[in-house]
């Protein structure tokens, strides 16, 4: 019998953080779908990013206060940090769109936002099911497939920027936006790897 109970609150906090990731991804798609309401959507994403920062801070503070954690402290720190990184990159995409005064949205940005939503939903489910390794493996496989899909869209999109006689400012603006979106999807794959690793260790 365990004398000191394990602090199970971390699982709920991970779920809350993964939920903010899905919310941020959906808001980003909305921003690209309604560029005329750009400022409003950018502000909404910033609110979610602040909430995620607060949850991440609480998780990291709790590591130091817990006698017995349900999973390795390093894994708790890594999962929280990686989830928060994706949300930061979504916020970074939104802030760049605001800085660049985006008024018309290119189709690949919408496609990448859709892929990001699919990856976020799979990650949220994987985090919720972290104690079921078979479920986690299936969901993390989906995230990796989404990342490959995003790579293909990204390469086509960036190639498209240089076709014909492009406007240099448009190239700079959209290359930056595509890069940040692609980084967010790369980071989703990193989150998937962390979730999978934790799940296998504790299967």
SULPE-V454580 format. One record per residue. N is the residue number from 0. SS is DSSP state (alpha for helix, beta for strand, coil for the rest). NEAR is the number of other ideal C-beta (glycine too) atoms within 12 Angstrom. D_CENTER is the distance of its C-alpha to the mean C-alpha in Angstrom with 1 decimal. Layout:
# SULPE-V454580
n->[N/N]
ss->[SS/SS]
near->[NEAR/NEAR]
d_center->[D_CENTER/D_CENTER]
This chain:
# SULPE-V454580
n->[0/1/2/3/4/5/6/7/8/9/10/11/12/13/14/15/16/17/18/19/20/21/22/23/24/25/26/27/28/29/30/31/32/33/34/35/36/37/38/39/40/41/42/43/44/45/46/47/48/49/50/51/52/53/54/55/56/57/58/59/60/61/62/63/64/65/66/67/68/69/70/71/72/73/74/75/76/77/78/79/80/81/82/83/84/85/86/87/88/89/90/91/92/93/94/95/96/97/98/99/100/101/102/103/104/105/106/107/108/109/110/111/112/113/114/115/116/117/118/119/120/121/122/123/124/125/126/127/128/129/130/131/132/133/134/135/136/137/138/139/140/141/142/143/144/145/146/147/148/149/150/151/152/153/154/155/156/157/158/159/160/161/162/163/164/165/166/167/168/169/170/171/172/173/174/175/176/177/178/179/180/181/182/183/184/185/186/187/188/189/190/191/192/193/194/195/196/197/198/199/200/201/202]
ss->[coil/coil/coil/coil/coil/coil/beta/coil/alpha/alpha/alpha/alpha/alpha/alpha/alpha/alpha/alpha/alpha/alpha/alpha/alpha/alpha/alpha/alpha/alpha/alpha/alpha/alpha/alpha/alpha/alpha/alpha/alpha/coil/alpha/alpha/alpha/alpha/alpha/alpha/alpha/alpha/alpha/alpha/alpha/alpha/alpha/alpha/alpha/alpha/alpha/alpha/alpha/alpha/alpha/alpha/alpha/alpha/alpha/alpha/alpha/alpha/alpha/alpha/alpha/coil/coil/coil/beta/coil/coil/coil/alpha/alpha/alpha/alpha/alpha/alpha/alpha/alpha/alpha/alpha/alpha/alpha/alpha/alpha/alpha/alpha/alpha/alpha/alpha/alpha/alpha/alpha/alpha/alpha/alpha/alpha/alpha/coil/coil/coil/coil/coil/coil/coil/alpha/alpha/alpha/alpha/alpha/alpha/alpha/alpha/alpha/alpha/alpha/alpha/alpha/alpha/alpha/alpha/alpha/alpha/alpha/alpha/alpha/alpha/coil/coil/coil/coil/alpha/alpha/alpha/alpha/alpha/alpha/alpha/alpha/alpha/alpha/alpha/alpha/alpha/alpha/alpha/alpha/alpha/alpha/alpha/alpha/alpha/alpha/alpha/alpha/alpha/alpha/alpha/alpha/alpha/coil/coil/coil/coil/coil/coil/alpha/alpha/alpha/alpha/alpha/alpha/alpha/alpha/alpha/alpha/alpha/alpha/alpha/alpha/alpha/alpha/alpha/alpha/alpha/alpha/alpha/alpha/alpha/alpha/alpha/alpha/alpha/alpha/alpha/alpha/alpha/alpha/alpha/alpha/coil/coil]
near->[4/10/7/10/13/17/23/20/22/35/28/20/34/44/28/29/43/44/27/38/51/34/30/46/45/27/36/47/32/29/39/39/21/22/26/15/20/30/21/18/34/33/19/26/40/27/21/36/35/20/25/38/25/21/32/35/20/25/38/26/18/26/29/15/15/24/15/17/29/28/32/19/23/17/28/36/26/26/44/42/28/37/46/38/32/49/45/29/37/49/37/28/45/41/26/31/38/25/18/27/14/30/17/18/32/29/18/29/42/26/29/45/41/27/37/46/35/29/44/43/27/38/49/35/27/43/43/25/27/40/22/21/21/17/22/33/24/21/34/35/22/29/43/29/22/36/35/21/26/36/23/20/29/32/19/21/30/27/18/22/28/18/13/10/9/17/13/12/14/23/23/19/27/35/27/25/41/39/26/34/47/37/28/45/46/30/35/50/35/29/44/41/27/37/48/35/26/37/30/20/18/21/17]
d_center->[38.4/35.8/37.4/34.2/31.6/28.0/25.5/23.5/21.8/18.8/17.7/17.7/15.7/13.0/13.2/13.1/9.9/8.1/10.0/8.9/5.2/7.4/9.8/8.0/7.2/10.8/12.1/11.1/13.0/15.7/16.0/16.6/19.0/20.9/21.2/24.4/22.4/20.0/20.9/20.4/16.9/15.9/17.5/15.7/12.2/13.9/15.2/11.9/10.7/14.2/14.0/10.9/13.0/16.0/14.7/13.6/17.1/18.7/17.4/18.6/21.8/22.4/22.4/25.5/27.2/26.9/29.8/28.4/24.7/23.7/21.9/22.3/21.5/19.8/17.5/16.7/16.0/13.9/11.6/11.3/10.9/8.2/6.0/7.3/6.9/3.3/4.9/7.9/7.3/6.9/9.9/11.5/11.6/13.2/15.5/16.6/17.4/19.5/21.2/22.1/23.4/21.9/24.3/24.0/20.9/21.0/20.4/18.0/15.5/15.7/15.5/12.3/10.8/12.3/11.0/7.3/8.6/10.5/7.9/6.0/9.8/10.8/8.6/9.8/13.2/13.2/12.6/15.3/17.5/17.1/20.9/21.6/21.1/22.2/19.7/16.8/18.2/18.3/14.7/13.3/15.8/14.3/10.8/13.0/15.0/12.2/11.5/15.3/15.6/13.3/15.5/18.5/17.5/16.7/20.0/22.0/20.5/21.4/24.7/25.4/25.2/28.2/30.4/33.6/34.2/30.9/30.7/29.5/27.6/25.7/24.8/23.6/21.6/19.8/19.5/17.5/15.2/14.8/14.2/11.3/9.7/10.7/9.5/5.8/6.9/9.0/6.7/5.4/9.2/9.8/8.2/10.4/13.3/13.3/13.3/16.0/17.9/18.2/19.2/21.8/23.2/23.8/24.9]
